[in-house]
């Protein structure tokens, strides 16, 4: 009985190296273009937040007014040309606060966008993770600042200037420190991703790159 042998190609280490050196695919080029465009937009947005901080604080004042009126009986009016809130609880005594730059999330969001923008320009493989981390971090900072401004209005209404000092200097600072810590933790958590139990590498959900599979004879120093 004749035995027929079938020759099968064997991928050697050199072949693996040649495969990994192939030109980038269209998919990777699209991701790189998106990453660069997003990085430029974020850096420009960070500059705009500081440059147009008055308009940004006016928008924060309007959001604060809507939030406070939604959860309480306070009547709050946000001016359209200045970051100032007027509010009253009884319709007789009208109080007011001005949102200074230190009261705005611009000083926290701008550095976050700036760092994220440079990360987008330097890496394209983590586009989805970086975009999600930046969006969630921004939302957390904005939400905590809205809570801080609402607390200031409530305590000012209830306890006058003493309540304003406590809310602005102590309670408000604690709220923003906690919010910044949570935002940083979530940002890094999303960026790093879930760790593999076997080798401690980030689990990206993508197949291993050529040359990293031990079954093909590849190894890392």
Secondary structure, 3 states (H helix, E strand, C coil): CCCCCCCCCCCCHHHHHHHHCCCCCHHHHHHHHHHHHHHHHHHHHHHHHHHCHHHHHHHHHHHHHHHHHHHCCCEEEECCCCCEEEEECCCCCCEEEECCHHHCCHHHHHHHHHHHHHHHHHCCCCHHHHHHHHHHHHHHHHHHHHHHHHHHHHHHHHHHHHHHHHHHHHHHHHHHHHHHHHHHHHHHHHHHCCECCCCCCECCCCCCCCCCCHHHCCCCC
